[in-house]
Amino acid sequence: MSFDGVRIAPISLENLAAIRHLTFPAVYDIVRERYPSQFYAVAAFIGSDAIGLAIGVAGPRSECEVLSVYVVDFCRRQGIGSSLLLRLEQTFLEKGFRKGVHFLTVNPEEQGPVRFLMSRGWNRPVIVKLICRSTLRQAFETPWLVRAKLPDQHRVISWSALTSVQRSTIAAGIEKWIPDELDPFSFENGSDIGTSIALVAGADDHAPVAGWVLTHRLDASTLRWTCSFIDPSIQGKARILPLWLEVARRQKNVDGLENFVFTIPLSQPRMVRFATRYMRPWLTGLDYSCMTMKELTPTMA
């Protein structure tokens, strides 16, 4: 496909490396490490210069996921993004996929990406999570955080210090008192050893685990507080706050690691209310993680 000097062509994993700047680093890593044989990508070129890129991966049950669609600033509003997305959708359709899924971050003040997707036949996005961003400076100026105290008879240890007995107890509680989406073992890979912590109820080496925060470094200045959880039996008493404070203290000891980000699933209404009512003044950003879908049909063009 070509128009006004623009050519759109499929991209192999080998050639994707040269234009990885046209997608998020995390998307490139996911494709390279997890889906090297299940991804599809198309790029837009002017001559030999890549100016746009759309990437997706195959999923189960005839579903596919669009990971990103991007066009460089000076080439936008010319239909290139629409053409990239349509070409990617057609590629998936030809491979037997019938439904597309896309997760996107939406800034409440910027609805452009939402309007773009809906103009291409995608459903109105639904909110899945809140995405909260802040800095250590903001954290240590937050009154209700710096005053947080550990519950009696509890202490914080490094996640890496958990014993096999403690880990087995956690595993036994998944899908019982621990929601599957907060299974900490799903987030261990690549977690930051220095700031990933656990709350234990007692002083001995096999004291039961009552909560945790697992973290990951996104870049030299940003830490993601990936998975936070407190035992439901002590929820509702702000017990997560001393864990967050301890993570912030440990993060402060790392030079340059000033920013942090965390998400709150809508399936955790208590935390959603806390974020929107009490956290918001102390955040540098509050965005929405959304999901949209589209039925892929031969007549969609």
N, C-alpha and C positions, 0 to 999 in steps of 0.2 A: 504494500500500500504506500502511496506517496501523494503529496499535495503541497503546492507552494514550496517545492524544494525539500520537503520533509519526507523521509523514508522511515517506515516502521517495519522492524524485522525481529524474529525470535533471537534469543540470546542464550548461549550455553553457559554452564557453570564456569568453565574456563574463562570465557570472555566477560562474565559478570564481574570478576575481580577488578577489571580495569575501570568499571563505571559504578563501583560500589558507593561512590559519593552521592549517587542519585537515590539512595534509600537510607533508612536508619541503620546504624551499625548493628543493632540487635537483630534486624531482619536479615541482614547478610549473614550473620553468625548462625541464625536458625537454619537458613537454607543450606549453608555449607556443612554444618555439623549434624543436622537432623534429617534434612530432606534432600540430599544431593541428587537422588534419582526420582524424586516426586515433585519437583518444582517446575514451574513454567514461567518464563519471563519474556517480555517484548520491550524493545527500546525504540525511541524515536531519534533519528539522526538528521543533521544538516551536514552534508558531506561526510566527513569521518568523525564529526563531533557529536557525541551523544547529548541530547537535550531533554530527554524524558525516559522514564522507566516504570513499568508495571510488573509486579511480581505476585505469584500465587502458588499455593501448594495443594496437592491432592489430599482429600480427606476420606473418611468412611462413608458408607451408605450413599454413594453417588453425590457427595457434597465436596465442594472445594472451598478454599479460603483465599481471598485476595488479601495479601499482606500489605502492599503499599502501591500507590500511584503518585508519581511526582513528575513535574515539569519545571524546568528552570524559570526563574522569575520573568526574564525578558521575552519568553516564548509563550506565556500563558494567555488565555482568552482568545485562542486561535483554533480551538477544537482539537488540539493535540492530546490533551488529557482524556477527552472523550473517546478519541480514536484508539488510544492505548488500552483503555479499559474495555472497549468493545472487542478489540482484537484478542485480549486475554480471555474474555468471556467466551468468544467463539472457539478458541483453542480448547478450553475446558469442555465445551459442548461437544466438540468433535471427539474428545477422549471418553465421552460417555457420562459426564457429570451433568446433573440436572438442577442443582441448587448451589448458589454462591453465598458465602458468609464473609462479612468484613467487620473487624473491630477497629474503632477509631477513637482518638482523643478529641473531645469537643470543648473548645473554650466558649463559655456562655456569651462572650462578647463578639465571637467570630463564627458565623454560621455558614461561611462559604463552602467548606467541605461537605456539610450536610446538604446544602442546596445542589451542589454538583452531583452527588450520588443520587439524590431523588430525581434529578432531571434525567438521569440515565436509567430510571426504572427501579432503583433500589427502594426498599421500604423505608419509612420514617425510622430513624435509629431509636432504639430503646436504651435507657441508661442501665448499665450493669454495675458500675463501681464509681465511687468518687476518687479522684486523684488529687492528693494534697501535697503541696510543695512548701518548703520552708528552709530556714537557715538556722545554724546553731545560735547565732546572735538573737534571733527571734525566740528560739526555744528557751534560752536562759533569761529572757525577759517576760516569759509567760508565768504569771503568778501561780496558777493552779498546778503547773508542772513542777516548778522549782520547790514547791512546798510538799510534794508527794513523798509519802513514807511507806516503807515496806510493811505488810501486815505482820502481826506478831508471829513469832516462831517460823518466819520465812527468811530465806536468803537468796541472793543471786549468785549464780556460778556461770562460767563459760559453757556454752552449748557443747563444745568439744570435750568437756570434762564429765559428761553424763556417763554413768556406768551402763553395762549391758542390761542389768536388771531394770534400770530406769527407762531405758529405751524400749525394752520389751513391754513394760507397763503402758507406755504411750501408744505403742503399736496395737495393743489389745483394746485401747479406748477409741480408736478411729472408727467413725460411723456410729459410735455409741454416745459418749460425752464429748467427743472431738469431731466437728464437722469434717467431712471428707475434703472440702475445699481448703481447710486449714491443716491438713496433714503435713507436719513439719518435714517428714522424710522426703516429700515431693520437692522441697526447696533446699535441701542440703547441698546439692551439687553447686559448687562455686561460691558457697556462702563465705562471708568474711569472718575469719576465725576470731579476730580481735574484738568484734562488736556483736557477735551472735551470742545470745545469753538465754539462760533458763531460770525460772523461779522454782525453788524447791521448798517443801514444807517440812523442815526439820534439819537437824545438824549432822546426821549420819550420812554415809556415802550412798545409801540406798533410799534416802528420803524421797517420797513421791514428788513428781514434777507437777506443778500447779500452773505453769504458763511458760511462754517463751517469746522471743523476738529473733527471727533469723534475718540477716541482712546480706546485701550484695553490693559491691562497688560497681557503679555504672560507668564512672570515669574518675579522673584524678581529684575532682572536687565534689562528687555527688555519691551519696550512699543511699541505697534503696532499703527501707525498712520493709522487707518483703512479706513476712508472715508474723502477725502478732496474735497471741491467744492467751486467754485466762480461763482457768477451770470455771465452768458455769456455777459451781457451788459458792464461789466468792465474787462472781460478776455483780455489777450494780453498785460496787463500793469503790469505784475508780482504781481498782487494783492493777490495771494495766499501766497507770501513770508512773509508778516508780520504776517499772521496767523500761519505759521510754526514756525516763530521766537517766537511767544507768547507761543506756545505749548512747545517749547524747554525750554523757561524760566520757565514755570510752572513745567516741568519735572525735571529741575535742582533742584527744591526745595524738591524733594523726594529722600531721601537717598538711594543710591545704584542703582537707576533707570538710568543707564548710556547709555544703548543701545536703538536704535529704528530701526524699519523696516516699510517700506510702499511699496505699489504696485501701478503700473501705467498701466491701461488697454491699449491695443493697439488701442482700439476704441477712445482714446484721443491722436491723433497724435501730437498736440502741446506740450503736456506734455512729450510725448515720446522723441521728439526732444530735449526738454530742458534737460531731464535727461541724454541722451547720449552725448550731447555736453557740458553742463555746470556743471551738478551734478557729473558726473563720477569721477573727480579728488578728490572729497571730500567724496566719499563713501568708506566704508570698504569692500563692496561686491555688485556685480550686477549680479543677476541670472535671469533665465527665468522661469516663470510659464507656463507650456505647457499642452496640452491635446492630448491624443491619443485614438484611437478607434479600435475595432476588432469585426468582425462579428462572432458570435458563431454558429458553425454548428456541426451536429453529426459526421462529418468526420474530424473534426479539429485535432484529435490525430494523 
